[in-house]
């Protein structure tokens, strides 16, 4: 079933246009792995926010795209342009008034609720940070904390 991911990315102050330029660079890799639509937008009333709407062949195709070296490199290059503020939502597309019948694709799969974890917090061995589930926001949140918190000051 077609998977939709829509969100907002906070840009570092004054860097929105750089972020837009970065996000709109042509990438045939995304189409090759199941991206049907990737649109980037702005609203001048929110000068440090960029909006992204994505349609994917499936949630699995979206998740798999995040492991691509090209996508990982793009995310790393975008980090300095981001403020750390993110928002958004995801859903399985079930239909449209622009076409007859249900959305194309396989039978629907379970889509986690906003408060339901979609991936384990830590991998099995609990030393590897979580794999990203969402676009840039989750990848930024997935950076491991390498500081030793077992020692108490004093």
N, C-alpha and C positions, 0 to 999 in steps of 0.2 A: 504494500500500500504506500502511496506517496506520503512522504514525511515532510513537514514544514517546520522550519526553525526561523523565528523572527526575534530580533533583539536590538538592543542599543549598546553602543560602545562609547564610553566616556573618553574623549580625546584630552590629552594634556593641553593646558591653556594655550590657545593660539596655534595649535597643531592640527586642527580638524582637517584642513585642506590637504595636508601631507598624508594624513591617515586615509582620506578618501582616495587620493592618488594611489596609495599603496594597495588598497583593497580593490580598486578597479583595474589594476593591471591584468591584461589578458592571461588566462590560464586554461589551456585545453586539458590539463591534467584533471581538473574538477569534472569536466564533462565526461571524460573517459571513465571515471569511477562512479558515475551515477548522479551528478548534479544536474538538475533540470533547469534551475533558475537561481541566479545569485544577483540580487539587486541591492545597490548601495544608495542611501539617500541622506539628505540633511534637512533641517528645519532652521531657518535663520533666527527663530525665536529661542533656539537652544544652540548657541554658537560653538559649544564644546561637546556636541553629541553627534554621533554617526549612527544611522539605522541600517540594518542589514536584514533582508528577507531572502530565505533560501528554500528551494524545493528540491527534494532528493527522491530517487527511486524508492528508497526505504531508509529507516533509521539505521540499519546496519551499514548501508552505503555511506551515510554521513559519518558514522563512527569510524569506519575504515579509512575514510579520507584523512582523518586527523593523524593517522600513522604515516602518511606519505612523506618522504623526505622534503619534497617541494613545499608541502603545507607546513611542516615543522619549521622550515627555513623562513617562510613567510611570516609565521607567527612570531618567531624570534626577532625578525626585523621590525615587526609592528610594536613590540613591547615598549620601546622608548617613546612612542607616540600616544600611549594610553595613560589615562588617569587612574585606572583601577575601578571605575564605576561601570557597572554592567546591569542590564536588565533584559527581559525577554520571556518567551514562552515557546513551547514546542507542541505539535499535535500531528495526528495522522489525518490526512485529507480524506473526507468521506464523500465529497461531491461538490458540484459547482453548477450554477445556473447557466454557465457558458457551454456546457456539453450535456449530452444525454447520459443517464446511468451513473453508476458509482465511479469513483476515482480509479484509474487504471492501477494495476499492480496486484501482488499476492494478497492472500487473506490478511486481515488486520492482526497485528501482534500487540501484546500488552505495552502500553506507553505509561511509564511511571507518572504518578501524580507529583505535583511540585514538591511535596514534603516527603516523597518516597525516594530512597536512593536508587539510582539506576545502575550504578556500578559499585563494587565494594570500596569502602573507604581506604583500605590498604590491600595490596596483593597478598597472596597466600603466605609468603615469607615475612610479611610486614616490614620489609626494609625498602621496598620500592614504592615511590609515591603513586597515587591513583592515576590511572590512564585518563586522559581528558574525555569528557562526554560531550561537552558543548564547545564550540568555537574557541575563541581566544580566552574567554573568561575562565573556563575550567582549566585550561592549560596554565594560566597564571596562578590559579589557586592550587594547582597540583605540584608546584615547586616544593621539594622536600625541605623540611626544617632540619638542618644538620647540626644545630647548636645542641650541646649537651645540657639537658634540663634536669639531669639526675642529681646534680650538686646543688646544695642550698647555700646561699651566701652566708657568711659569718663565720 
